[in-house]
Amino acid sequence: MHDDMAGFYEVRVRGADRRNHRLFCLLERDADDLGGSSIVCVDGLSKPVRQAASPQDYRRALNYRDEFRGRRTVLR
């Protein structure tokens, strides 16, 4: 991803319901507290095909990323 979302990776799936489903993930290399290198899913969304995700969705993912980096967990 780019701009504010740099550092995130996305898993994208188009469902049978004709909606796009996305997971926002972080790659944590050599994370001793996670038992080694890990993929951490911090947020997700579903949206209609060809419709942009809302800025609020991206802000939520950024907040969860910041919370994970500060606490090494997400409490919401």
Backbone as a ProteinNet text record, in pm:
[ID]
protein_1_A
[PRIMARY]
MHDDMAGFYEVRVRGADRRNHRLFCLLERDADDLGGSSIVCVDGLSKPVRQAASPQDYRRALNYRDEFRGRRTVLR
[TERTIARY]
85.2	0	90.1	33.1	111.8	56.2	128.3	92.6	77.7	-30.3	-48	-51.2	-90.9	-106.1	21.7	131.2	257.8	293	339.8	372	262.3	144	34.9	41	-5.5	-27.8	-175.2	-229.3	-371.2	-391.7	-489.8	-541.6	-676.3	-692.6	-816.5	-886.9	-1016.9	-1099.7	-1230.9	-1273.8	-1406.1	-1499	-1599.3	-1692.4	-1798.8	-1866.8	-1978.4	-2090.8	-2090.5	-2192.6	-2160.7	-2058.9	-2015.7	-1968	-1907.9	-1846.3	-1698.5	-1619	-1476.6	-1454	-1374.8	-1340	-1189.1	-1147.4	-1005.7	-963.6	-843.5	-777.8	-654.9	-633.2	-513.9	-417.2	-298.1	-201.6	-68.2	3.6	140.4	230.9	352	450.9	544.7	554.6	642.7	755.1	873.2	986.6	1058.4	1095.9	1173.3	1107.9	978.2	903.8	904.9	995.7	1008.4	877.9	806.5	682.8	569.7	588.4	489	536.5	650.4	702.8	778.7	821.6	895.3	823.8	869.1	808.9	660.5	578.9	433.8	364.5	247.5	154.9	47	30.8	-65.7	-178.7	-298.6	-416.4	-475.1	-477.7	-523.8	-661.7	-712	-844.3	-891	-1016.8	-1073.3	-1197.7	-1243.3	-1365	-1423.5	-1548.5	-1618.7	-1682.1	-1679.5	-1735.2	-1786.2	-1876.9	-1923.1	-1808.6	-1815.3	-1715.4	-1709.1	-1587	-1559	-1597.7	-1620.8	-1646.5	-1524.4	-1480.9	-1364.7	-1400.2	-1302.3	-1319.2	-1323	-1391.1	-1403	-1275.1	-1244.8	-1130	-1138.8	-1258.7	-1280.1	-1229.4	-1248.1	-1197.7	-1046.3	-979.9	-833.9	-784.9	-853.5	-814.7	-824.8	-930.5	-947.1	-830.3	-792	-679.2	-550.2	-530.4	-411	-411.3	-526.8	-536.2	-505.3	-557.3	-528.7	-380.5	-320.2	-176.1	-97.4	-131.8	-61.1	-80.9	-203.2	-229.9	-149.4	-144	-65.5	81.9	135.6	278	307.3	214.1	236	216.7	118.1	82	114.9	143.9	165.3	37.5	-75.3	-206.8	-305.7	-422.2	-530.2	-646.1	-694.5	-793	-936.8	-963.6	-1101	-1163.9
-116.6	0	123.4	241.1	363.3	475	586.4	705.4	669.9	710.8	684.7	535.9	454.4	310.9	232	301	232.2	145	25.8	-69	-170.9	-144	-240.2	-331.6	-450.7	-542.7	-577.3	-602.9	-633.2	-775.8	-840	-964.3	-926.8	-952.7	-914.2	-1038.2	-1041.9	-1152.1	-1094	-1139.5	-1101.9	-1217.3	-1189.1	-1291.7	-1322.3	-1433.2	-1472.3	-1370.1	-1290.8	-1187	-1059.7	-1067.8	-954.7	-836.3	-867.3	-764.5	-795.9	-691.4	-708.9	-712.4	-807.2	-821.2	-801.2	-723.1	-692.1	-710.2	-762.3	-766.4	-677.9	-594.9	-511.6	-577.8	-607.4	-686.1	-613.3	-647.2	-601.7	-723.9	-709.5	-816	-781.2	-868.2	-848.2	-951.6	-906	-996	-1014	-1136.2	-1168.2	-1112.8	-1127.2	-1076.7	-1181.8	-1167	-1264.5	-1280.4	-1168.2	-1175.8	-1246.5	-1268.1	-1338.7	-1478.4	-1518.3	-1650.5	-1654.9	-1540.5	-1533.8	-1444.4	-1451.6	-1370	-1403.4	-1299.4	-1318.2	-1223.1	-1264.2	-1176.9	-1139.5	-1010.6	-962.4	-891.8	-946	-883.7	-785.8	-657.3	-555.9	-500.8	-521.7	-469.2	-531.5	-511.8	-561.2	-484	-503.2	-437.3	-513.6	-487.4	-536.4	-416.5	-417.6	-304.3	-351.3	-278	-313.3	-306.6	-389.3	-389.2	-251.3	-205.9	-77.2	45.2	26.9	141.4	157.5	280.8	307.5	285.8	240.8	233.7	376.7	396.7	532	570.1	699.2	744.1	698.4	689	641.8	497.7	412.8	275.7	274.7	359	365	423.1	524	581.4	476.9	395.9	290.7	191.9	152	60.1	123.4	250.8	320.3	326.3	352.4	355.9	219	113.1	-22.7	-56.3	-12.3	-34.1	34.7	159.7	234.5	170.2	123.5	56.9	-72.6	-148.3	-271.9	-242.8	-143.5	-111.4	-63.6	7.5	58	-45.8	-132.1	-229.3	-372.6	-396.7	-531.6	-614.7	-545.8	-608.3	-501.5	-542.6	-449.5	-487.6	-392.5	-422.1	-400.3	-355.8	-328.8	-448.1
0	0	0	-11.4	-24.2	62.7	62.5	141	289.2	353.1	496.4	528.9	433.1	456.4	424.3	395.8	369.7	490.3	463.2	569.7	593.4	542.5	548.4	426.2	443	332.2	333.3	214.8	202.8	153.5	209.3	154.3	94.1	-35.3	-104.9	-157	-135.2	-184.1	-234.8	-351.1	-400.1	-367.2	-287.5	-243.3	-346.5	-325	-411.2	-403.5	-296.7	-278.7	-357.5	-446.9	-530.5	-446.4	-333	-249.4	-237.2	-220.8	-195.4	-44.8	-1.7	139.2	150.5	248.7	265.6	410.6	428.2	558.7	550	649.6	657.2	755.4	705.8	783.6	795.1	899	919.7	920.8	870	879.8	993.9	1089.7	1204.1	1194.8	1162.1	1146.3	1279.7	1307.7	1428.9	1555	1567.4	1683	1793.1	1888.1	1997	2074.5	2095.9	2173	2097.8	1966.6	1887.1	1847.4	1898.2	1866.6	1735.1	1685.8	1559.9	1460.2	1337.5	1231.7	1219	1203.1	1205.5	1109.3	1064.1	992.8	1093.6	1118.8	1217	1142.7	1150.8	1089.1	1189.4	1152.7	1247.5	1216.9	1095.6	1062.9	932.1	901.8	777.8	741.6	619.3	574.6	457.6	431.4	312.8	245.7	112.7	39.3	-95.5	-155.1	-288.7	-390.2	-493.3	-599.3	-663.9	-690.2	-755.6	-673.1	-546.6	-458.7	-369.1	-352.3	-268.1	-121	-46.3	99	152.2	261.9	315.6	391.3	396.8	475.2	620.7	673.3	811.1	827	725.7	731.7	741.3	662.5	666.5	799.2	850.4	981.2	1091.5	1088.5	1189.2	1182.4	1062.5	1046.6	1098.9	1070.4	1120.3	1272.7	1332.8	1479.2	1539.5	1478.2	1528.2	1513	1402	1385.4	1495.6	1522.3	1626.7	1763.3	1790.2	1917.4	1927.8	1820.9	1822.8	1847.6	1781.2	1798.5	1940.9	2000.9	2136.8	2244.9	2228.4	2333.3	2298.3	2169.4	2114.5	2121.2	2126.7	2119.1	2075.6	2030.2	1998.5	2088.7	2165.4	2268.7	2225.6	2107.2	2065.4	2002.3
[MASK]
++++++++++++++++++++++++++++++++++++++++++++++++++++++++++++++++++++++++++++

